[in-house]
Amino acid sequence: MKQFRGGTVVAAVVVLTVVTGCAVMPRATVTGKGVEQKPVVQVEAGQSRWYVYKDADSPENHGIWSGWMPKEGAKMVTMNLDCRDEQSKATGETTIRTDVRLSFPWWCGVVVTCKEGYWGETPYVGAYRLSRAKRLVFKARGEKGGESIQVKVAIAGDKPYGDSAKVPAATPWLSLTKDWKVYELSMQGVDLSRVITPFCWVVNKDENGAGPVAFYLDDIYFDMGK
């Protein structure tokens, strides 16, 4: 299977709002409930939030945390989708904790896919249709503060059966604080009629240095409007 060439992606121009307040991933690197969720194609009428992650065992979750980039990323990343540290979680019962130990080529990322290990190389009818989405919303914080991450949506538009968006939507680099913040990434002008990679994060040495990076994510969803 071809790996995703993350270094060649040019991010779309998007609006980011901060509100204060390609390979299959080895099983050993991801722990917690809710790792595998069966995809659905159509968003239900009247549904205002489409969750990537609400709680580890939530039936509202979509997608599988099944892709890492580049191929060396599997050795750098450890994720716990079922973190229950009372001091760490934002809302609900669980949060996502990610630990990264960077090594050559000094960047890595994890991708949520609609099907395990699927990168759009072959036909698949289980992609998501998120055309009504107004924005991606998520909460994030760093373990120490100062950690930098970038978040992307629809990164596989260069594949024959990939995302309908030819260029991914992406945040600028986000410098996280020790306190939770809510981030919003506008989907205005992004073609989301077919989405196979609804969420992705990236870290690198240029933004974080060579030391370990630890951060948390929670309440990841698309605002579908009214």
C-alpha distance (Angstrom), angle and dihedral (degrees) to the residues before:
residue distance angle dihedral
M1 . . .
K2 3.77 . .
Q3 3.75 116.4 .
F4 3.78 122.0 -128.2
R5 3.77 111.2 -100.6
G6 3.80 97.2 -138.1
G7 3.77 93.8 172.6
T8 3.81 91.9 67.0
V9 3.80 97.7 54.9
V10 3.79 119.5 110.9
A11 3.80 111.7 -154.9
A12 3.78 122.0 -126.6
V13 3.78 119.6 -116.9
V14 3.79 105.8 -100.3
V15 3.78 140.8 161.8
L16 3.81 118.0 -108.6
T17 3.80 122.2 -164.7
V18 3.81 122.9 -169.9
V19 3.80 117.3 -157.9
T20 3.79 113.1 -166.7
G21 3.74 117.7 -138.8
C22 35.14 73.5 65.6
A23 3.68 98.3 166.8
V24 3.79 142.7 41.5
M25 3.77 112.4 -90.4
P26 3.80 113.3 -116.5
R27 3.80 110.9 -113.0
A28 3.79 92.5 -125.4
T29 3.80 92.7 67.1
V30 3.81 97.1 56.8
T31 3.77 123.8 55.4
G32 3.77 134.2 176.3
K33 3.76 140.0 63.3
G34 3.76 123.3 -63.8
V35 3.79 95.9 40.5
E36 3.81 92.1 133.3
Q37 3.79 120.2 45.7
K38 3.79 125.9 169.6
P39 3.81 110.2 -118.1
V40 3.78 125.7 -124.2
V41 3.79 125.0 -155.5
Q42 3.79 105.5 -149.3
V43 3.79 128.6 49.9
E44 3.79 110.4 -130.4
A45 3.80 116.9 -108.6
G46 3.79 111.0 -98.1
Q47 3.80 93.5 18.1
S48 3.81 105.9 142.0
R49 3.81 99.7 -175.6
W50 3.81 127.9 38.3
Y51 3.79 108.0 -165.8
V52 3.76 128.4 -146.5
Y53 3.82 88.4 176.7
K54 3.80 128.3 3.2
D55 3.80 102.4 147.6
A56 3.80 129.2 -19.1
D57 3.80 94.0 -101.6
S58 3.81 98.5 31.8
P59 3.82 116.1 133.5
E60 3.82 86.8 -146.5
N61 3.83 92.6 69.6
H62 3.80 118.6 110.4
G63 3.77 132.0 -163.0
I64 3.79 136.6 19.6
W65 3.80 124.8 -93.2
S66 3.77 88.9 -133.7
G67 3.79 109.6 127.9
W68 3.78 131.6 78.7
M69 3.76 129.9 -178.2
P70 2.92 134.8 -115.8
K71 3.82 109.0 12.6
E72 3.81 89.6 -106.2
G73 3.81 90.6 56.9
A74 3.81 93.6 87.2
K75 3.81 88.9 72.0
M76 3.80 93.6 49.8
V77 3.80 104.1 48.7
T78 3.79 135.3 71.4
M79 3.81 118.0 175.5
N80 3.79 131.1 -174.7
L81 3.81 111.4 -164.1
D82 3.81 90.9 -178.9
C83 3.81 101.7 53.4
R84 3.81 108.3 157.3
D85 3.79 100.7 179.5
E86 3.81 104.0 142.8
Q87 3.81 91.9 -146.2
S88 3.80 93.6 49.5
K89 3.80 106.8 46.7
A90 3.81 121.6 91.8
T91 3.81 101.5 -157.3
G92 3.78 136.8 -18.0
E93 3.79 122.9 21.6
T94 3.81 102.6 -57.3
T95 3.77 144.6 29.5
I96 3.82 136.5 -171.4
R97 3.80 118.3 -101.0
T98 3.79 118.6 -166.6
D99 3.80 126.5 -169.3
V100 3.79 120.3 -169.5
R101 3.80 128.5 -172.1
L102 3.78 104.2 -171.6
S103 3.78 121.5 -141.8
F104 3.79 135.6 153.9
P105 3.05 124.3 -5.6
W106 3.82 81.6 28.1
W107 3.79 100.1 -134.4
C108 3.79 136.2 74.6
G109 3.79 143.1 166.2
V110 3.79 143.6 -174.3
V111 3.81 123.4 -134.2
V112 3.80 131.3 -156.3
T113 3.82 108.6 -140.0
C114 3.79 131.8 -169.7
K115 3.81 90.0 -125.6
E116 3.79 128.7 22.1
G117 3.79 110.5 -84.4
Y118 3.80 93.2 -6.9
W119 3.81 116.6 149.1
G120 3.81 101.5 164.2
E121 3.78 98.0 -96.6
T122 3.84 92.9 125.5
P123 3.83 133.6 30.0
Y124 3.81 117.4 -80.1
V125 3.82 128.0 168.5
G126 3.80 97.0 -159.0
A127 3.80 98.5 82.8
Y128 3.80 118.1 127.8
R129 3.78 124.0 -106.6
L130 3.82 106.0 -147.5
S131 3.80 100.3 159.2
R132 3.82 92.4 135.6
A133 3.81 93.6 56.9
K134 3.80 114.0 123.4
R135 3.79 99.0 -176.9
L136 3.77 145.3 -14.2
V137 3.80 112.5 -114.6
F138 3.79 125.6 -166.8
K139 3.79 141.6 155.6
A140 3.79 121.9 -129.8
R141 3.78 140.8 170.2
G142 3.79 137.8 169.3
E143 3.78 127.3 -118.9
K144 3.81 91.8 -126.8
G145 3.79 102.9 6.2
G146 3.78 125.2 -105.8
E147 3.82 96.0 66.6
S148 3.82 112.7 138.2
I149 3.79 126.1 -145.7
Q150 3.78 136.1 166.6
V151 3.82 123.3 -146.7
K152 3.81 124.8 -153.6
V153 3.80 138.6 -175.9
A154 3.84 126.2 -154.8
I155 3.80 101.1 8.8
A156 3.82 98.7 164.6
G157 3.79 100.7 68.8
D158 3.81 91.2 122.9
K159 3.81 92.6 65.7
P160 3.84 122.2 93.3
Y161 3.82 92.2 -118.1
G162 3.78 97.4 22.1
D163 3.79 134.0 114.7
S164 3.80 117.1 -35.7
A165 3.81 89.8 -129.5
K166 3.79 106.5 86.0
V167 3.79 92.0 -159.4
P168 3.83 120.8 39.7
A169 3.76 123.4 -119.3
A170 3.81 108.8 -120.9
T171 3.78 141.2 177.0
P172 3.78 121.3 -130.6
W173 3.79 113.5 -107.1
L174 3.80 107.3 -63.4
S175 3.80 118.4 -144.1
L176 3.79 103.5 -149.2
T177 3.79 125.8 -145.8
K178 3.81 128.4 -151.4
D179 3.80 88.2 -105.6
W180 3.78 123.9 73.7
K181 3.80 116.7 -99.2
V182 3.78 130.4 -175.5
Y183 3.81 116.1 -127.5
E184 3.79 126.1 -165.1
L185 3.80 124.6 -161.9
S186 3.81 114.5 -166.1
M187 3.80 117.5 -128.3
Q188 3.80 93.1 -163.9
G189 3.79 109.8 139.3
V190 3.82 93.7 6.9
D191 3.82 115.8 126.2
L192 3.81 104.7 -130.6
S193 3.80 98.2 165.3
R194 3.82 88.3 116.1
V195 3.80 119.5 24.4
I196 3.79 123.5 175.6
T197 3.84 97.0 159.9
P198 3.82 108.2 43.0
F199 3.81 96.3 167.8
C200 3.79 139.6 21.5
W201 3.80 136.7 163.7
V202 3.81 128.4 -159.5
V203 3.81 134.2 -167.7
N204 3.81 129.9 -178.0
K205 3.79 143.5 -179.7
D206 3.80 95.3 -110.8
E207 3.81 91.3 63.8
N208 3.81 99.5 33.0
G209 3.80 109.3 25.6
A210 3.79 121.9 -127.0
G211 3.81 97.1 -65.3
P212 3.82 126.7 100.9
V213 3.81 118.3 -72.5
A214 3.81 123.5 -151.0
F215 3.79 125.9 179.6
Y216 3.79 142.6 155.0
L217 3.81 133.4 -130.7
D218 3.80 129.5 -168.6
D219 3.82 143.2 161.5
I220 3.81 96.7 25.1
Y221 3.80 111.5 179.7
F222 3.78 146.7 139.0
D223 3.79 116.0 -115.8
M224 3.81 103.1 -133.0
G225 3.81 95.6 -170.1
K226 3.77 123.7 -132.5
